[in-house]
Amino acid sequence: MSSTTALPVSYSALPFRDIAISHVPPNSPVTTKVLILSFNRPEKYNAVTENLLTEVETVYNLVNTDERVHAIVLTGAGPAFCAGADLEVGFAGLLAHKESEESINAFRDQGGRVALAMTRCTKPTIVALNGPAAGFGLTVTLPATIRVAWSGAKVALPFSRRGLTLESCSAFFLPRLVGLSNAMHLVTTGSTYLASDPLVSGLFSKLLPTPQETVSYATALATDIAENTSVASTKLMRDMMLYCPPTPEKAHVLDSKVFISIVGSKDNIEGVKSFMRKKRPQFSGTIDKDQFPFWPWWDARKTESKRQIKDDTKVKL
């Protein structure tokens, strides 16, 4: 399925093989403000395949342009959240990328493409970690806006025990979320920890007593966000923190520009008016790029281009 697929009437009707999507409420015949995206290989503990990653990336690219959707809940079908890579499939398919220095320089891991699709998506992701998560099963949660977990879930980053390294942009996100010291401990040991362990509990804004309550809480939280917050506000604030300038003075320049630009916007007027009238706001599900011509204030394509030029020069040398 191509990421250019037309927006569906119902996401739950899409012919995915390794993921499942449901609406909130689940019996809705049309797309709702909240979608629940589930890894759907329960017999394999939702172990990751190339197809699963392709399907997840496709959904995020669709949702990013869908004004009807305001939030996504990410969870796993069955007793696990995600066991990481399917080791029965292995990594043989990746070896072709090692044929030359050029192919190595051009390679971008598929988990990283999913992480960037989640990061760039204007709609927030709320992770409901309902069971064990290892490797990609944990790193995929790091770009999410909010993570909640079953306190008894076991999590691990076992790359050092498999002769592998961090992927899915996790070397960027992990130390920012749990601190460099804890991140070093987690990746060096490769050990398994309960979600409630102090080493990893900082990843989660709330720990719940059961897997079912975890998913229910995440769904209720996503519904509250979808019904009562502005997509423009939440996305811009996420990006202000993620792509924050390195000094307070530069941050002041940025947040001043963002703040004055959003003042008087349709969502700002609607937010104030609905509050005064004690009614639920009717926010749009998009960001008006004409209103924020400076967004994004970073240029990912330019950064990638510079990196590629550097790599190409190195190859020629």
Buried (B, 14 or more C-beta within 10 A) or exposed (E): EEBEEEEBEBBBEBEBEBBBBBBBEEEEEEBBBBBBBBBBBBEBBBBBBEEBBBBBBBBBBBBBEBEEBBBBBBBBBBEBBBBBBBEEEEEEEEEEBEEEEEEEBEEEBBBBBBBBBBBBBBBBBBBBBBBBBBBBBBBBBBBBBBBBBBBBBBBBBBBBEBEBEBBBBBBBBBBEBBEEEBBEBBBEBBBBBBBBBEBBBEBBEEBBEEBEBBBEBBBBBBBEBBBEBBBBBBBBBBBBEEBEBEEEEEBEEBBEBBEEBBEEBBBBEBBEEBEEEEEEBEBBBBBEEEBBEEBEBEEEEEEEEEEEEEBEEEEEE
